Each structure stands twice: as C-alpha cells, then as structure tokens.
Amino acid sequence: MNFSKEIEAFITNYVKDLNNNSAAIFAGAGLSVPVGFVNWKELLNDLATELGLDINLEDDLISIAQYHVNENGGNKYGIIRKILEEFTQEVKESENHKIIARLPIGSIWTTNYDKLIEQSLKNEKKNIDVKFKEQQLLYTKPKREVVVYKMHGDVSEPGSTTITKEDYEQYFQTHETFINALRGELITKTFLFIGFSFTDPNLDYILSRLHLRHGNEKRQHYCFIKEHKIGDGQNPDEKTFNYNKIKQALFINDLKRFNIKSLLVKEYDDITEVLKEIEFRYNKQSIFISGSAEVYEPYSQKTALGLIHKLAEILIKNDFRIVNGFGYGVGSSIINGALETIYSNPEKYSETQLTIKPFPQFESGKRKLDDLWHEYRDNMISKCGISIFVFGNKNGNKIADGVIKEFELSLSKGLICLPIASTEYASREIYNTILSNPKAYYKQPEKIMPHLEVLADTDSTIDIKLETFQKLLNYLKQS
C-alpha cells in the first residue's frame, strides 16, 4: 500500500519510538466498535428514548447520562445495567487489537470499559498490569510488560465507571493520580490515538494545561482521522460534505495546539494497513539467525567461526537485534560477535540487541520435545522480520531438518529469508529453492538476488562476502 508523506514520516518516527521504548497508545471507542461493541451514542440510545430525547440530535452525551440519573432519583442502575448488557458479551478482538498487542508498547491508555485490549495481550502471553482504580496505581505488578490504564473504569465494576456529567465534574478529585500519570506520559512518550474523538472533557483538560505550561515545546503525538466522503453515513449530499470538510479542517488545525498531528485515511481499514507496516518495519530490525554445524566445509573451522562472528558484529553495528536459538556449532560465535561489539561501545549498542533462547534438549515433563521445539521456533521467529541461514548440517554432513523447518516457518510468517549459501548444506538447499522462483520470495528480487549470488559463491573471498552482506543490509534498511 502506498502511504502519504505524512503517514510515511509518522511510521518512521513511531518505529524509532518503539525501539526507544517511548511509544504509547490511546484507544477510544472506535477501536472496539468494529467487532460489535457499541459507541457512546448507541450505549445511551435507550436511555435517551426513556427521557423522550432523540440521541441523533444530541452531542452532549455526558449530560444525557446525567439526566437519566437525575430522573431516577440519583440511581445509576439503568446505566450500570446497560454497560453490563453491552460490554460483557464475548467477542473476538480485531486485527488492530492483535497488532497493538504484538508491538512492544509499555503503556496503553483507554477510555473503553471492555476487556478486548487485555484479552489481546493475554493471547500474546504478555504480563499485564491493569489499572482502573486509584489505589491500583500505588502498586506495581512484578515483571509486568505492559500497563493498561483504563481511566474511565472497567466493566467488571460498572458502578464506578466515569460516564455522567457529575462523574466528570468530580474526576479531578476522585482520579487525580490518573491525571498526573497521563500528564507525565504525554510529556515523555509519543502517543498514537486510535478510535478517539477528542470530545472527552478529561483529556481536553489535560492537553489544555500541558499547552499552557509548555507552549510549543511539547512532544509530538498522532491521531487517525477518516476523511469525509460524499455518500457515506455523515455526508448524504454535497452541501453536508462541504460543511463537514470545513469543520474537519478546523478541528485538525485545532489539534495542532496540542502538538497532535492528524493522519488522514480514506477508509478505516487503512488504519490496519498502517499498523501492519509499523509492525513489519519494527520486526525487520530483528534478525533470526538459523544454523547448526558439525562440519564447516568448504571452510576451515576457524574461518567459518570468524565469518559468523563478523556477521553478528555487522548486524549489531547496523542497529539490528539478533535472535538465536544457540544452534550447535554456530551459537557461540554469534554471541561472541554480538557481545564483543556491544561491550566495545555500550553507550551506542545495548545487550537488548541480543536474544538467545537455547532449545530444550531432553523431555522432562508431559510435553513432547518436538512440540516444545516448534513452540520455541514459532516464538522466536514471530518476533523477527528477517531470517539468515548459515550451514545447517548434523550427524557429519546430513542436512539439518530443523534449519529447513525454520525456513518454512519464516516463510509462513512473511519474513525475508537470506541464505548464506556458500556455507552449504541447508543454506544451499534454501538458496536453490529461492533461486527457482525469486519472485515468490521477494518483492524486488532484482535488488536482492545479486547479493545472494555473491554470498553463494564459494570462490569469493570472506571480505567480499562481508562487504556484500553490508550492502544487502543497507538495501533492506531503506526498503
């Protein structure tokens, strides 16, 4: 998909923030609506009807909720029942939920009552710390990977949700810690607002005060906004379309006061494509190295291990992250090459650039070893965007079927596969498979295959191979 210049720039910057652990998400009702949950108007529709009002003619929705409580003697039972009816149904998370859950985002804020975000994160086996009450902010869950801040409450305690005008009026006393936490994160992290209308009084209050305090020296944030189109639900005719277009332009310009840049999309499905591209580009900086070796022909052991060492060094120096299962005969050289480079300049490189996950060698529980190995492979490869294959032999000179399985799994997950075929065995077999139909494996095979041909040539020197490998990385970083 071709993106606008604004969205391209956003993707580039947001991936950098992901790498720096400084990216955050703010999710509104629009994130959950596509899977079947209601928006605010739909939630309050029946309550408005009870009051003799038409929800389609109302914009001040928190007042509608307040009117209903007032007319029922201060009792929130009707609202509580409605929240339970609408948000306790079992639904599957959207593709957007799944992508967000896979990304390394440490903070997710939401005004939604549903549990779809938590459900998606649990499916990714992440350790979640959920905050929807003031006292929960006082404690930190051990080994948490992501914090979900539900600033308006949770369906599990519908009586304490923020929904009426009175709730909002008292919020700055009842939820002061939430406000302070959000204010701090808006200063230190880059937020992407998804499915959010910016009509929430609490967020408006916080953004306004940040604007007053910091002026134009504020962190850049982003939001998705769907362009108006004649014929959709909001624009039945040209007159309405022209009016809404003017109003939207004014709204977009107003968001600039808070340093929130609007990312215009033609369809809501475009948001999914942008998120997919963010995930792809982030993962592309993680490289899975697959390989094993009992013999190193056509190289000597010293030359072969030196080559692997240098490949790891080049990856670290190019700011890639290495993921490896500590393959027999190659794992130590990968670790040495990576750590030697990291320790040579710890201010520039980080140990987080190296992830080693040795395979279990013996069955010690109820699960079969093959099942554990498949799960290990799936877990490692799913977090990467590129797979590199070296050697791949066992039992003397037999092709290692595990390396072939990692190639097949990499393909199934859309990774870019790069065999160093001059190391022979599984890497040569993978190269020959790709060579038979390069277009099936690369979007631009004419840019990649010349490099792979040099890496497959047993007559080219190690220095030429390393130089070629660097050129290939440069292309992949820019593509």
TAUR-V847766 format. One record per residue. N is the residue number from 1. RES is the residue in one letter. SS is DSSP state (@ for helix, = for strand, . for the rest). OMEGA is omega as a letter, one per 40 degrees, with the letter a starting at -180 (* if undefined). NEAR is the number of other C-alpha atoms within 12 Angstrom. Layout:
BEGIN
N_RES_SS_OMEGA_NEAR + N_RES_SS_OMEGA_NEAR
END
This chain:
BEGIN
1_M_._i_14 + 2_N_._a_12 + 3_F_._i_22 + 4_S_._i_16 + 5_K_@_a_12 + 6_E_@_a_20 + 7_I_@_i_29 + 8_E_@_i_22 + 9_A_@_i_18 + 10_F_@_a_32 + 11_I_@_i_31 + 12_T_@_a_26 + 13_N_@_a_25 + 14_Y_@_i_35 + 15_V_@_i_33 + 16_K_@_i_24 + 17_D_@_i_29 + 18_L_@_i_31 + 19_N_@_a_30 + 20_N_._a_22 + 21_N_._a_23 + 22_S_._i_28 + 23_A_=_i_38 + 24_A_=_i_40 + 25_I_=_i_46 + 26_F_=_a_41 + 27_A_=_i_37 + 28_G_._a_38 + 29_A_._a_35 + 30_G_@_i_31 + 31_L_@_a_39 + 32_S_@_a_35 + 33_V_@_a_31 + 34_P_._a_23 + 35_V_._i_22 + 36_G_._i_22 + 37_F_._a_32 + 38_V_._i_28 + 39_N_._a_28 + 40_W_@_a_38 + 41_K_@_i_25 + 42_E_@_i_23 + 43_L_@_a_32 + 44_L_@_a_38 + 45_N_@_a_27 + 46_D_@_a_25 + 47_L_@_i_35 + 48_A_@_i_32 + 49_T_@_i_21 + 50_E_@_a_19 + 51_L_._a_21 + 52_G_._a_16 + 53_L_._i_21 + 54_D_._a_19 + 55_I_@_a_25 + 56_N_@_i_18 + 57_L_@_a_14 + 58_E_._i_20 + 59_D_._a_18 + 60_D_._a_22 + 61_L_@_i_31 + 62_I_@_i_31 + 63_S_@_i_25 + 64_I_@_i_35 + 65_A_@_i_44 + 66_Q_@_i_30 + 67_Y_@_a_30 + 68_H_@_i_33 + 69_V_@_i_28 + 70_N_@_a_21 + 71_E_@_i_19 + 72_N_._i_17 + 73_G_._i_12 + 74_G_._a_16 + 75_N_._a_18 + 76_K_._a_28 + 77_Y_@_a_21 + 78_G_@_i_28 + 79_I_@_i_36 + 80_I_@_i_32 + 81_R_@_a_22 + 82_K_@_i_27 + 83_I_@_i_37 + 84_L_@_a_25 + 85_E_@_a_19 + 86_E_@_a_29 + 87_F_@_i_30 + 88_T_._i_23 + 89_Q_._i_18 + 90_E_._i_16 + 91_V_._i_20 + 92_K_._a_23 + 93_E_._i_28 + 94_S_._i_25 + 95_E_@_i_25 + 96_N_@_i_37 + 97_H_@_a_37 + 98_K_@_a_27 + 99_I_@_i_31 + 100_I_@_a_43 + 101_A_@_a_36 + 102_R_@_a_33 + 103_L_._a_39 + 104_P_._a_32 + 105_I_._a_36 + 106_G_._a_35 + 107_S_=_i_40 + 108_I_=_i_42 + 109_W_=_i_44 + 110_T_=_i_41 + 111_T_._a_43 + 112_N_._i_43 + 113_Y_._a_44 + 114_D_._a_43 + 115_K_._a_32 + 116_L_@_i_40 + 117_I_@_i_46 + 118_E_@_i_34 + 119_Q_@_a_25 + 120_S_@_i_30 + 121_L_@_i_34 + 122_K_@_i_23 + 123_N_@_i_20 + 124_E_._i_24 + 125_K_._i_17 + 126_K_._i_26 + 127_N_._a_23 + 128_I_=_i_29 + 129_D_=_a_29 + 130_V_=_a_36 + 131_K_=_i_33 + 132_F_._i_35 + 133_K_._a_28 + 134_E_@_a_26 + 135_Q_@_i_15 + 136_Q_@_i_21 + 137_L_@_a_25 + 138_L_@_a_15 + 139_Y_._i_14 + 140_T_._i_17 + 141_K_._a_17 + 142_P_._i_11 + 143_K_._a_11 + 144_R_._i_19 + 145_E_._a_26 + 146_V_=_i_36 + 147_V_=_i_37 + 148_V_=_a_46 + 149_Y_=_i_39 + 150_K_=_a_42 + 151_M_._i_43 + 152_H_._i_39 + 153_G_._a_35 + 154_D_._a_33 + 155_V_@_i_29 + 156_S_@_i_21 + 157_E_@_a_21 + 158_P_@_a_29 + 159_G_@_a_24 + 160_S_@_i_28 + 161_T_._i_33 + 162_T_._a_38 + 163_I_._a_41 + 164_T_._i_33 + 165_K_@_i_24 + 166_E_@_i_25 + 167_D_@_a_27 + 168_Y_@_a_29 + 169_E_@_a_19 + 170_Q_@_a_16 + 171_Y_@_a_29 + 172_F_@_i_22 + 173_Q_@_a_16 + 174_T_@_a_23 + 175_H_._a_31 + 176_E_@_a_21 + 177_T_@_i_23 + 178_F_@_a_34 + 179_I_@_a_31 + 180_N_@_i_24 + 181_A_@_i_25 + 182_L_@_i_35 + 183_R_@_i_29 + 184_G_@_a_20 + 185_E_@_i_30 + 186_L_@_i_38 + 187_I_@_a_28 + 188_T_@_a_21 + 189_K_._i_32 + 190_T_=_a_39 + 191_F_=_i_43 + 192_L_=_i_44 + 193_F_=_a_36 + 194_I_=_i_38 + 195_G_._a_32 + 196_F_._a_32 + 197_S_._a_28 + 198_F_._i_30 + 199_T_._a_21 + 200_D_._a_28 + 201_P_@_a_28 + 202_N_@_a_32 + 203_L_@_i_32 + 204_D_@_i_23 + 205_Y_@_a_23 + 206_I_@_a_28 + 207_L_@_a_35 + 208_S_@_a_23 + 209_R_@_i_21 + 210_L_@_i_27 + 211_H_@_a_25 + 212_L_@_a_15 + 213_R_@_a_15 + 214_H_@_i_18 + 215_G_._a_16 + 216_N_._a_15 + 217_E_._a_14 + 218_K_._i_28 + 219_R_._i_30 + 220_Q_._i_30 + 221_H_=_a_35 + 222_Y_=_i_36 + 223_C_=_i_36 + 224_F_=_i_40 + 225_I_=_i_33 + 226_K_=_i_28 + 227_E_._i_26 + 228_H_._a_28 + 229_K_._i_23 + 230_I_._i_19 + 231_G_._i_13 + 232_D_._a_17 + 233_G_._a_12 + 234_Q_._a_20 + 235_N_._a_18 + 236_P_._a_16 + 237_D_._a_16 + 238_E_@_a_16 + 239_K_@_i_15 + 240_T_@_i_19 + 241_F_@_a_21 + 242_N_@_i_19 + 243_Y_@_a_19 + 244_N_@_i_24 + 245_K_@_i_22 + 246_I_@_a_16 + 247_K_@_i_16 + 248_Q_@_i_22 + 249_A_@_i_20 + 250_L_@_i_15 + 251_F_@_i_21 + 252_I_@_i_27 + 253_N_@_i_16 + 254_D_@_i_20 + 255_L_@_a_29 + 256_K_@_i_24 + 257_R_@_a_27 + 258_F_@_a_36 + 259_N_._i_29 + 260_I_=_a_30 + 261_K_=_a_28 + 262_S_=_i_35 + 263_L_=_a_32 + 264_L_=_i_27 + 265_V_=_a_24 + 266_K_._i_19 + 267_E_._i_18 + 268_Y_._i_24 + 269_D_@_i_20 + 270_D_@_i_25 + 271_I_@_i_35 + 272_T_@_i_26 + 273_E_@_i_24 + 274_V_@_i_38 + 275_L_@_i_36 + 276_K_@_a_26 + 277_E_@_i_30 + 278_I_@_a_37 + 279_E_@_a_36 + 280_F_@_a_31 + 281_R_@_i_34 + 282_Y_@_a_37 + 283_N_@_a_37 + 284_K_._i_35 + 285_Q_._i_37 + 286_S_=_a_37 + 287_I_=_i_45 + 288_F_=_i_49 + 289_I_=_a_50 + 290_S_=_i_49 + 291_G_=_i_49 + 292_S_=_a_43 + 293_A_._i_40 + 294_E_._i_25 + 295_V_._a_30 + 296_Y_._i_31 + 297_E_._e_24 + 298_P_._a_20 + 299_Y_._i_22 + 300_S_._i_15 + 301_Q_@_a_20 + 302_K_@_a_17 + 303_T_@_a_19 + 304_A_@_a_30 + 305_L_@_i_33 + 306_G_@_i_24 + 307_L_@_i_35 + 308_I_@_i_42 + 309_H_@_a_31 + 310_K_@_i_30 + 311_L_@_i_40 + 312_A_@_i_42 + 313_E_@_a_34 + 314_I_@_a_34 + 315_L_@_i_41 + 316_I_@_a_40 + 317_K_@_i_29 + 318_N_._i_29 + 319_D_._i_31 + 320_F_._i_38 + 321_R_=_a_39 + 322_I_=_i_46 + 323_V_=_a_43 + 324_N_=_i_42 + 325_G_._i_37 + 326_F_._i_31 + 327_G_._a_37 + 328_Y_._i_30 + 329_G_._a_28 + 330_V_._a_37 + 331_G_@_a_34 + 332_S_@_a_26 + 333_S_@_i_33 + 334_I_@_a_45 + 335_I_@_a_37 + 336_N_@_a_27 + 337_G_@_a_30 + 338_A_@_a_40 + 339_L_@_i_32 + 340_E_@_i_25 + 341_T_@_a_30 + 342_I_@_a_30 + 343_Y_@_i_20 + 344_S_@_a_18 + 345_N_._a_15 + 346_P_._i_17 + 347_E_._a_10 + 348_K_._a_16 + 349_Y_._a_25 + 350_S_._i_25 + 351_E_@_i_25 + 352_T_@_i_22 + 353_Q_@_a_35 + 354_L_=_i_35 + 355_T_=_i_30 + 356_I_=_a_29 + 357_K_._a_25 + 358_P_._i_20 + 359_F_._i_25 + 360_P_._a_22 + 361_Q_._a_15 + 362_F_._i_14 + 363_E_._a_14 + 364_S_._i_10 + 365_G_._a_10 + 366_K_._a_10 + 367_R_._i_14 + 368_K_._a_15 + 369_L_@_i_17 + 370_D_@_i_18 + 371_D_@_i_17 + 372_L_@_i_21 + 373_W_@_i_25 + 374_H_@_i_24 + 375_E_@_i_20 + 376_Y_@_a_26 + 377_R_@_a_38 + 378_D_@_a_25 + 379_N_@_a_26 + 380_M_@_a_36 + 381_I_@_a_40 + 382_S_._a_33 + 383_K_._a_35 + 384_C_._i_38 + 385_G_._a_37 + 386_I_=_i_43 + 387_S_=_i_42 + 388_I_=_a_45 + 389_F_=_i_47 + 390_V_=_i_53 + 391_F_=_a_49 + 392_G_._i_44 + 393_N_=_i_34 + 394_K_=_i_23 + 395_N_._i_14 + 396_G_._a_15 + 397_N_._i_19 + 398_K_=_i_20 + 399_I_=_a_28 + 400_A_._a_33 + 401_D_@_i_23 + 402_G_@_i_31 + 403_V_@_i_41 + 404_I_@_i_33 + 405_K_@_i_26 + 406_E_@_i_43 + 407_F_@_a_41 + 408_E_@_i_28 + 409_L_@_i_30 + 410_S_@_i_34 + 411_L_@_a_26 + 412_S_@_a_17 + 413_K_._i_25 + 414_G_._i_26 + 415_L_._i_33 + 416_I_=_a_41 + 417_C_=_a_46 + 418_L_=_i_47 + 419_P_=_i_44 + 420_I_._a_43 + 421_A_@_i_38 + 422_S_@_i_36 + 423_T_@_i_42 + 424_E_._i_35 + 425_Y_._a_36 + 426_A_@_a_38 + 427_S_@_i_41 + 428_R_@_i_34 + 429_E_@_i_31 + 430_I_@_i_43 + 431_Y_@_i_36 + 432_N_@_i_23 + 433_T_@_i_22 + 434_I_@_a_28 + 435_L_@_a_26 + 436_S_._i_14 + 437_N_._a_16 + 438_P_@_a_25 + 439_K_@_i_16 + 440_A_@_a_16 + 441_Y_._a_29 + 442_Y_._i_23 + 443_K_._i_18 + 444_Q_._a_16 + 445_P_@_a_25 + 446_E_@_i_18 + 447_K_@_a_21 + 448_I_@_a_31 + 449_M_@_i_32 + 450_P_@_i_21 + 451_H_@_i_31 + 452_L_@_i_38 + 453_E_@_i_31 + 454_V_@_a_28 + 455_L_@_i_39 + 456_A_@_a_36 + 457_D_._a_24 + 458_T_._a_21 + 459_D_._i_17 + 460_S_._a_19 + 461_T_._i_18 + 462_I_@_a_28 + 463_D_@_i_18 + 464_I_@_i_20 + 465_K_@_a_31 + 466_L_@_i_28 + 467_E_@_i_21 + 468_T_@_i_28 + 469_F_@_i_36 + 470_Q_@_i_26 + 471_K_@_i_24 + 472_L_@_i_33 + 473_L_@_i_32 + 474_N_@_i_22 + 475_Y_@_a_19 + 476_L_@_i_30 + 477_K_@_a_24 + 478_Q_@_a_13 + 479_S_._*_19
END
